[in-house]
Amino acid sequence: MRLKNRVAVITGASQGIGRCIAQRYAEEGAAVAVIDVNVSGGEETVALIQAAGGRATFVRCDISKREEVNAAAAQVKSVFGPIDILVNNAGITRPAMLHKMTDAEWSQVIDVHMNGSFYWLQAVVHDMIERKWGRIIFVSSSTAQNGSIGQINYAAAKSAMLGMTRTAARELGKHNILVNAVAPAAATEMTKTIMNDPKFAEQQAAALKQHPLRRSAEPDEIAPTFIYLASEESSYMTGQVLSVDGGSMLVR
Ligand SMILES: NC(=O)c1ccc[n+]([C@@H]2O[C@H](COP(=O)([O-])OP(=O)(O)OC[C@H]3O[C@@H](n4cnc5c(N)ncnc54)[C@H](O)[C@@H]3O)[C@@H](O)[C@H]2O)c1
């Protein structure tokens, strides 16, 4: 068990990649806090983990609101103790071409990815510094490097997460806190939203034809990288971004 006795917070763990990470972390011995706005999905994640013999708790929290993040962090600490591992995974998309994007579409995406990740970073870092151990993983996207038509808000937010990853890695390394990012690609509700949007369907279908593996992945193929980054095995790695996307970055 690679995460035995660790306490992990995974935001956006009510479904998709976050749920899968939560399940795999619990199998590796971590006590897992499932953080999400989707209550039924979050409770289902916890039930799945507990049915498999793992430890998990659900805390409803809108990560774009600092006071909710602070309250959720305090609740996790009261249930499981200080937080060792943070996965900043929660995310949304609000696609629109840049000349038509509304202020609301812009700021909703920035608020969740960028501000929410920052609030959680600040909420966990003090205990990590005190205990001289921590693992922080930002879930970015290839969109940060390549851009994506109709997603200037998402590209900006995911780029910001890479800047935060590198800065936090430099500031926190001396405290034995490692900060890395993952740029995943997997079939989830989020990607279905974009795939099914007629405005972007053609572009998405063309991208799949160019994909080295000619297929998308299930979250199960993404989660092992998160175990590695949360464990002792990654002890000399910080400030990096790992693309777990079947090589799709190669053909953009
Ligand atoms: N699926 C992909 O191919 C892909 C590619 C690149 C990056 N990502 C990133 O991976 C992460 C997970 O994506 P996914 O595909 O599993 O998406 P998903 O839509 O299936 O899951 C996202 C989760 O985040 C939660 N969430 C949204 N806003 C929230 C908020 N304000 N507070 C708390 N929780 C909130 C949702 O309720 C949901 O449970 C996201 O950050 C996404 O941007 C995904």
The ligand as an SDF file (V2000), in Angstrom:
LIG
                    3D

 44 48  0  0  0  0  0  0  0  0999 V2000
  -11.5540   14.5360  -19.1700 N   0  0  0  0  0  0  0  0  0  0  0  0
  -10.5370   15.0370  -19.8680 C   0  0  0  0  0  0  0  0  0  0  0  0
  -10.1880   14.6060  -20.9780 O   0  0  0  0  0  0  0  0  0  0  0  0
   -9.7330   16.1590  -19.3000 C   0  0  0  0  0  0  0  0  0  0  0  0
   -8.7170   16.7040  -20.0970 C   0  0  0  0  0  0  0  0  0  0  0  0
   -7.9310   17.7130  -19.5650 C   0  0  0  0  0  0  0  0  0  0  0  0
   -8.1710   18.1420  -18.2710 C   0  0  0  0  0  0  0  0  0  0  0  0
   -9.1750   17.6130  -17.5440 N   0  0  0  0  0  0  0  0  0  0  0  0
   -9.3890   18.1160  -16.1890 C   0  0  0  0  0  0  0  0  0  0  0  0
   -9.5420   17.0220  -15.3000 O   0  0  0  0  0  0  0  0  0  0  0  0
  -10.3750   17.4070  -14.1950 C   0  0  0  0  0  0  0  0  0  0  0  0
  -11.4670   16.3770  -14.0190 C   0  0  0  0  0  0  0  0  0  0  0  0
  -12.2360   16.3780  -15.1980 O   0  0  0  0  0  0  0  0  0  0  0  0
  -13.3550   15.2970  -15.5550 P   0  0  0  0  0  0  0  0  0  0  0  0
  -13.2030   15.0320  -16.9990 O   0  0  0  0  0  0  0  0  0  0  0  0
  -13.3180   14.1680  -14.5860 O   0  0  0  0  0  0  0  0  0  0  0  0
  -14.6480   16.2150  -15.3520 O   0  0  0  0  0  0  0  0  0  0  0  0
  -16.1000   15.9180  -14.7510 P   0  0  0  0  0  0  0  0  0  0  0  0
  -16.9610   17.0100  -15.2650 O   0  0  0  0  0  0  0  0  0  0  0  0
  -16.5050   14.5160  -14.9810 O   0  0  0  0  0  0  0  0  0  0  0  0
  -15.8600   16.1280  -13.1770 O   0  0  0  0  0  0  0  0  0  0  0  0
  -15.5970   17.3900  -12.6220 C   0  0  0  0  0  0  0  0  0  0  0  0
  -16.0910   17.4160  -11.1930 C   0  0  0  0  0  0  0  0  0  0  0  0
  -15.8170   18.7190  -10.6370 O   0  0  0  0  0  0  0  0  0  0  0  0
  -16.9370   19.1070   -9.8720 C   0  0  0  0  0  0  0  0  0  0  0  0
  -17.0020   20.5560   -9.7330 N   0  0  0  0  0  0  0  0  0  0  0  0
  -17.2450   21.4680  -10.7030 C   0  0  0  0  0  0  0  0  0  0  0  0
  -17.2680   22.6990  -10.1780 N   0  0  0  0  0  0  0  0  0  0  0  0
  -17.0160   22.5700   -8.8570 C   0  0  0  0  0  0  0  0  0  0  0  0
  -16.9190   23.5030   -7.7790 C   0  0  0  0  0  0  0  0  0  0  0  0
  -17.0910   24.8200   -7.9610 N   0  0  0  0  0  0  0  0  0  0  0  0
  -16.6370   23.0360   -6.5390 N   0  0  0  0  0  0  0  0  0  0  0  0
  -16.4700   21.6900   -6.3410 C   0  0  0  0  0  0  0  0  0  0  0  0
  -16.5740   20.7730   -7.3110 N   0  0  0  0  0  0  0  0  0  0  0  0
  -16.8510   21.2130   -8.5590 C   0  0  0  0  0  0  0  0  0  0  0  0
  -18.1320   18.5630  -10.6570 C   0  0  0  0  0  0  0  0  0  0  0  0
  -19.3150   18.5140   -9.8680 O   0  0  0  0  0  0  0  0  0  0  0  0
  -17.6120   17.2020  -11.0680 C   0  0  0  0  0  0  0  0  0  0  0  0
  -17.8860   16.2200  -10.0960 O   0  0  0  0  0  0  0  0  0  0  0  0
  -10.8670   18.8150  -14.5310 C   0  0  0  0  0  0  0  0  0  0  0  0
  -10.0750   19.7800  -13.8730 O   0  0  0  0  0  0  0  0  0  0  0  0
  -10.6620   18.9160  -16.0130 C   0  0  0  0  0  0  0  0  0  0  0  0
  -10.5300   20.2590  -16.4390 O   0  0  0  0  0  0  0  0  0  0  0  0
   -9.9680   16.6370  -18.0300 C   0  0  0  0  0  0  0  0  0  0  0  0
  1  2  1  0
  2  3  2  0
  2  4  1  0
  4  5  1  0
  4 44  2  0
  5  6  2  0
  6  7  1  0
  7  8  2  0
  8  9  1  0
  8 44  1  0
  9 10  1  0
  9 42  1  0
 10 11  1  0
 11 12  1  0
 11 40  1  0
 12 13  1  0
 13 14  1  0
 14 15  2  0
 14 16  1  0
 14 17  1  0
 17 18  1  0
 18 19  2  0
 18 20  1  0
 18 21  1  0
 21 22  1  0
 22 23  1  0
 23 24  1  0
 23 38  1  0
 24 25  1  0
 25 26  1  0
 25 36  1  0
 26 27  1  0
 26 35  1  0
 27 28  2  0
 28 29  1  0
 29 30  1  0
 29 35  2  0
 30 31  1  0
 30 32  2  0
 32 33  1  0
 33 34  2  0
 34 35  1  0
 36 37  1  0
 36 38  1  0
 38 39  1  0
 40 41  1  0
 40 42  1  0
 42 43  1  0
M  CHG  2   8   1  16  -1
M  END
$$$$
